């Protein structure tokens, strides 16, 4: 899915990175446990 970083209000910062989300539910899942999601290597 593509999210427009310029228009979305759904974003979270983690480990010095900003993550953008398509829905409040996706953001809530990430905020609850951000380490569950893949990190760049």
C-alpha positions as CSV (number, residue, x, y, z in Angstrom):
1,X,0.0,0.0,0.0
2,X,1.2,3.5,-0.7
3,X,0.6,6.3,1.8
4,X,1.1,9.9,0.9
5,X,3.5,11.2,3.5
6,X,2.5,14.8,2.8
7,X,-1.2,14.4,3.5
8,X,-1.6,11.6,6.1
9,X,-2.0,12.7,9.7
10,X,-1.3,9.1,10.8
11,X,2.4,8.8,11.7
12,X,4.6,7.5,14.5
13,X,8.2,7.9,15.3
14,X,10.3,4.9,16.4
15,X,14.1,4.4,16.6
16,X,14.7,7.8,14.9
17,X,12.4,6.9,11.9
18,X,9.0,8.2,11.0
19,X,6.4,5.7,9.9
20,X,3.2,6.6,8.0
21,X,-0.1,4.7,8.1
22,X,-3.2,4.2,6.0
23,X,-5.6,3.8,8.9
24,X,-5.9,4.4,12.6
25,X,-6.1,0.6,13.2
26,X,-2.7,0.1,11.5
27,X,-1.1,2.9,13.5
28,X,-2.5,1.5,16.8
29,X,-1.1,-1.9,16.0
30,X,2.3,-0.4,15.3
31,X,2.2,1.8,18.4
32,X,1.3,-1.1,20.6
33,X,4.3,-3.2,19.6
34,X,6.6,-1.6,17.0
35,X,9.3,-4.3,17.3
36,X,6.8,-6.8,16.0
37,X,7.1,-5.2,12.6
38,X,10.1,-5.6,10.3
39,X,13.1,-3.2,10.6
40,X,15.5,-2.4,7.9
41,X,18.8,-4.3,8.1
